[in-house]
């Protein structure tokens, strides 16, 4: 997972080094990643990934990459339901649109659909209520934000509860929904019945269409 260096910023190519090092782009159709300019609002995407184990990939645009977490049970609808989120490597912004079959034998081999995508509003602040840079709030281990997707809407938070940048072990986070009383949005569906927000297809349909089966 990409981290800021001592100067407080890392360039996009370096932040994608782990991502590129794990993939053979002669075999996988995943985007290699190119220089991209962030839009007026940061983006998010939630992909369902039928790999060695079924899971949801939760990605938030932070500067020029997608910060990424693997969420086995997917985003919660109930504020009392805390979902484990394990950080993975930063992904390129173009990954928001990726849907298809990663060949078996490749890193993350399996089928991917875009379950939801949209924009988000950073909400992190300090104890005095002053806004905190979103990347900095993630480095500190707690970030709040409002999702504006077609399926996920409302306020959420990511909180690190284990590990960190001090070498204290593998990181683990919790993804929770804020108990703001605001309605709208939904939780994670049955992944095998879920349909893509991009194409309307299920995992099985993408596997048949894109995997040649």
Buried (B, 14 or more C-beta within 10 A) or exposed (E): BBEBEEEEEBEBEEBBEBBBEBBEEEEBEBBEBEEBEEEEEBBBBBBBBBBEEBBBBBBBBBBBBBBBBBBEBBBBEEBEBBBBBBBBBBBBBBBBEBBBBBEEEBBBBBBBBBBBBBBBEBBBEEEEEEEBEBBEBBBBBBBBBBBBBEBBBBBBBBBBBEBBEEEEEEBBBBBBBBEEEEEEBBBBBEBEEBBBBBEEBBBBBBBBEBBEE
